[in-house]
Amino acid sequence: MSFAIYPAIDMRGGKCVRLLQGDYDKETVYGDSPFDMAKKFADEGADWIHMVDLDGAKDGKRVNDEYVIQAARELGVSVQIGGGIRTEQDILHYLENGVTRVIIGSIAVSSPEFAIEMIRKYGRAIAVGLDAKNGYVATHGWLETSEVKAVDLGKKFADSGAETFIFTDIATDGMLSGPNVEAVRLLAKETGKNVIASGGVSQLADLNQLRQFASEGVAGAIVGKAIYEGRFTVTEALKEVKE
């Protein structure tokens, strides 16, 4: 089973930033150009780039989409995007402009019927983002916590045809404290689908630990702060998880 590395680019106000545990008041700016950062990652060998429109997640509409489309069209890598995707028009806007995978998050909780329709219509081009706080799904840029358990929602969408989930443990995001491996494994086991881990990766050993469970459906890791803080490079991460 392959295990993919997804270097992350979180966009806010046209800049490349990271938030601490999703807190918009705890922001660090790492670059003035999301596209330049995406190009850097592509040049270092990344096959995938994970992009998040933080303004979009908060406002409920596309805000930083131009950088996503530029990366998808010009860099020759696969791009997945989340944040601010609320309508089928949003999904088509990205897919018709070269984006490989669109992540639906908040809308999957507030309108599961719509999410299921999109999963059935666009198949593997849709990933379901499950961001969890103490096991419960958080929505709208992590500003609200629902009463829905991540595993239960995951099973519902898996039964409807979802093939890929992105699981973020908010408690570990941006903390460099190590990923919540057990929660990722549980979601993969319960859904029987591919789960990409997000949050907490701080060292190459974390990637190795996650990769051990590739045969169980742990299909990759999104890495942000560890790369920006210079703990390792994209090239080193890719080398670490190669067969």
Wavefront OBJ file of the C-alpha trace (Angstrom):
o trace
v 0.000 0.000 0.000
v 1.325 3.445 -0.889
v 1.552 6.259 1.611
v 1.439 9.848 0.328
v 2.886 13.039 1.775
v 0.709 16.144 1.476
v 2.614 19.359 2.224
v 0.044 21.880 3.398
v -0.587 25.450 2.357
v -3.128 27.290 4.480
v -4.196 30.560 2.893
v -5.489 33.666 4.586
v -5.579 37.141 3.095
v -3.593 35.890 0.105
v -0.705 34.791 2.323
v 0.616 31.412 3.392
v -0.097 31.015 7.121
v -0.516 28.462 9.911
v -2.975 28.658 12.770
v -2.470 27.095 16.179
v -5.282 24.571 16.797
v -7.387 26.407 14.228
v -7.369 29.633 16.242
v -7.608 32.602 13.868
v -6.027 34.796 16.539
v -2.924 32.585 16.681
v -1.580 32.981 13.186
v 1.973 32.757 11.860
v 2.715 34.031 8.355
v 5.202 31.841 6.470
v 5.061 33.376 3.026
v 3.525 36.126 0.928
v 2.653 33.841 -1.996
v 0.768 30.549 -1.756
v 1.744 29.784 -5.348
v 5.451 30.292 -4.695
v 5.199 27.953 -1.706
v 3.380 25.359 -3.819
v 6.103 25.625 -6.465
v 8.776 25.118 -3.814
v 7.052 21.944 -2.624
v 6.637 20.697 -6.199
v 10.304 21.368 -6.903
v 11.181 19.292 -3.823
v 9.349 16.322 -5.291
v 5.821 16.531 -3.889
v 3.229 14.591 -5.886
v 0.358 16.179 -3.958
v -0.229 19.585 -2.420
v -2.917 20.155 0.196
v -4.379 23.659 0.152
v -6.856 25.197 2.571
v -8.789 28.418 2.073
v -9.034 29.601 5.690
v -10.937 32.743 4.708
v -13.320 30.541 2.762
v -13.843 28.182 5.696
v -14.774 31.103 7.903
v -16.850 33.041 5.386
v -18.558 30.075 3.719
v -17.459 30.996 0.188
v -14.389 30.756 -2.055
v -11.852 33.487 -1.321
v -8.315 32.324 -2.212
v -9.237 30.091 -5.139
v -6.993 31.842 -7.681
v -3.846 30.475 -6.010
v -5.244 26.945 -5.960
v -6.115 26.986 -9.639
v -2.759 28.505 -10.578
v -0.953 25.713 -8.731
v -3.150 23.015 -10.274
v -2.669 24.364 -13.791
v 1.018 25.245 -13.745
v 2.888 22.877 -11.441
v 2.132 19.404 -12.764
v 1.169 18.069 -9.338
v -2.113 16.859 -7.874
v -3.837 19.489 -5.745
v -6.559 18.981 -3.157
v -8.460 21.923 -1.726
v -10.664 22.449 1.296
v -12.302 25.494 2.838
v -15.347 27.451 1.734
v -16.790 24.717 -0.466
v -20.552 24.833 0.043
v -22.158 24.295 -3.383
v -21.850 22.076 -6.437
v -20.748 25.185 -8.306
v -17.794 25.478 -5.920
v -16.844 21.866 -6.595
v -17.088 22.282 -10.367
v -15.147 25.546 -10.244
v -12.154 23.628 -8.919
v -12.503 20.356 -10.822
v -12.969 22.103 -14.166
v -9.804 24.119 -13.522
v -7.432 21.229 -12.915
v -7.828 20.504 -9.207
v -7.685 16.757 -8.520
v -9.683 16.486 -5.312
v -12.135 18.714 -3.482
v -12.639 18.353 0.264
v -16.074 18.872 1.734
v -16.167 19.510 5.462
v -18.730 21.738 7.167
v -21.350 21.096 4.506
v -21.036 17.351 5.124
v -22.302 17.927 8.663
v -24.924 20.575 7.984
v -26.252 18.980 4.788
v -25.303 15.294 4.599
v -27.822 14.672 1.816
v -26.019 17.180 -0.390
v -22.660 15.646 0.512
v -23.869 12.167 -0.419
v -25.202 13.467 -3.742
v -21.793 15.019 -4.524
v -19.933 11.856 -3.498
v -22.115 9.762 -5.794
v -21.787 12.254 -8.642
v -18.060 13.003 -8.530
v -16.670 9.849 -6.910
v -12.979 9.866 -6.067
v -12.718 13.588 -6.805
v -14.475 14.212 -3.477
v -12.816 13.722 -0.098
v -14.673 14.122 3.172
v -12.871 16.210 5.751
v -13.612 15.179 9.309
v -12.154 17.626 11.815
v -12.686 16.338 15.328
v -12.535 17.809 18.787
v -12.687 15.069 21.443
v -14.097 12.734 18.823
v -16.880 15.075 17.697
v -16.929 16.843 14.351
v -16.077 20.563 14.347
v -17.281 22.829 11.542
v -17.031 26.339 10.052
v -13.302 26.775 10.399
v -13.411 24.848 13.699
v -15.439 27.618 15.287
v -18.323 25.284 16.109
v -18.486 21.710 17.446
v -21.354 19.450 16.405
v -22.984 16.594 18.285
v -21.934 14.130 15.600
v -19.144 11.635 16.195
v -16.490 11.611 13.473
v -16.546 7.820 13.185
v -20.334 7.694 12.828
v -20.328 10.341 10.113
v -17.448 8.595 8.369
v -19.335 5.304 8.245
v -22.394 7.043 6.806
v -20.391 8.562 3.952
v -18.376 5.398 3.353
v -21.653 3.526 2.888
v -22.591 6.173 0.304
v -19.409 5.695 -1.711
v -16.812 8.035 -0.203
v -13.320 6.620 -0.796
v -11.106 9.161 0.959
v -11.323 10.832 4.343
v -9.074 13.487 5.818
v -9.034 13.269 9.578
v -7.797 16.185 11.664
v -7.476 15.981 15.410
v -7.829 19.649 16.358
v -6.070 19.104 19.677
v -2.844 18.193 17.862
v -3.031 20.591 14.899
v -0.108 22.981 14.776
v 1.170 21.702 18.113
v 4.016 19.491 16.807
v 3.003 17.003 19.479
v 2.622 13.902 17.329
v -0.429 12.688 15.399
v -3.397 10.926 16.962
v -2.535 7.605 15.339
v -5.203 5.576 17.117
v -8.011 7.902 16.024
v -6.809 7.729 12.409
v -6.603 3.928 12.532
v -10.053 3.701 14.095
v -11.630 5.777 11.333
v -9.887 3.672 8.670
v -11.026 0.471 10.352
v -14.636 1.564 10.844
v -15.071 2.963 7.325
v -12.899 0.481 5.424
v -11.658 3.413 3.330
v -8.518 5.507 2.886
v -7.807 7.990 5.667
v -5.257 10.792 5.409
v -3.943 11.948 8.772
v -3.732 15.653 9.521
v -2.345 17.400 12.571
v 0.548 16.910 14.938
v 3.311 15.564 12.692
v 6.548 16.915 14.146
v 9.289 14.537 13.029
v 10.052 11.931 10.408
v 9.380 9.180 12.951
v 5.718 10.301 13.065
v 5.422 9.659 9.332
v 7.019 6.262 9.750
v 4.592 5.404 12.523
v 1.578 6.317 10.410
v 2.966 4.500 7.379
v 3.093 1.247 9.362
v -0.689 1.167 9.091
v -0.929 1.765 5.331
v -2.305 -1.753 4.895
v -5.149 -0.792 7.269
v -6.114 2.211 5.143
v -3.926 4.958 6.618
v -3.105 6.402 3.223
v -1.031 9.494 3.896
v -0.191 12.449 6.068
v -0.707 16.170 5.708
v 2.344 18.031 6.962
v 2.474 21.750 7.641
v 4.212 23.331 10.572
v 7.030 20.768 10.783
v 8.107 21.718 7.264
v 7.718 25.456 7.841
v 9.706 25.257 11.083
v 12.528 23.432 9.297
v 12.222 20.127 11.161
v 12.475 18.292 7.851
v 11.986 18.982 4.151
v 9.411 17.630 1.735
v 12.223 15.672 0.059
v 13.212 14.064 3.358
v 9.596 13.215 4.163
v 9.114 11.520 0.799
v 12.321 9.544 1.226
v 11.234 8.429 4.704
v 8.018 6.782 3.520
v 9.242 5.259 0.279
v 8.965 1.525 -0.014
l 1 2 3 4 5 6 7 8 9 10 11 12 13 14 15 16 17 18 19 20 21 22 23 24 25 26 27 28 29 30 31 32 33 34 35 36 37 38 39 40 41 42 43 44 45 46 47 48 49 50 51 52 53 54 55 56 57 58 59 60 61 62 63 64 65 66 67 68 69 70 71 72 73 74 75 76 77 78 79 80 81 82 83 84 85 86 87 88 89 90 91 92 93 94 95 96 97 98 99 100 101 102 103 104 105 106 107 108 109 110 111 112 113 114 115 116 117 118 119 120 121 122 123 124 125 126 127 128 129 130 131 132 133 134 135 136 137 138 139 140 141 142 143 144 145 146 147 148 149 150 151 152 153 154 155 156 157 158 159 160 161 162 163 164 165 166 167 168 169 170 171 172 173 174 175 176 177 178 179 180 181 182 183 184 185 186 187 188 189 190 191 192 193 194 195 196 197 198 199 200 201 202 203 204 205 206 207 208 209 210 211 212 213 214 215 216 217 218 219 220 221 222 223 224 225 226 227 228 229 230 231 232 233 234 235 236 237 238 239 240 241 242 243
